[in-house]
Amino acid sequence: MINVRPLVFRKGGKQRNGRGFSRGELKEAGLSLKDALKLKIPIDKRRKTLYKENVSAIKKLLESQKRRKSKN
């Protein structure tokens, strides 16, 4: 499993790795909470922010999962 971590931005523009993806980011990527838990994608229930970088990271992860399934 690919270890994917979300980016979270601090005051002043600095970024760091977050605890998990927000519900809004999962919804924007077209993924439900149950599906994210099955794929072992970390979720942070406290976060309310939605960053496009994180949404694209989730979509990229889903595409790689589909490619792996199609190869098998």
C-alpha angles and dihedrals in degrees: 000000000000113000106231122182127184124237118239123191123223127204110287094037098279116142132209139170113279132217094248146326121288122244090246092056091051092048092048090052090051097250128129124219092250092052091048091052091049090052089046093240109160116246127198108200092190096059117093100174124108118208122185091217090061093046091053090048090054092048091049090051091051091050091051090050090052091050091051092051093048092051092054 
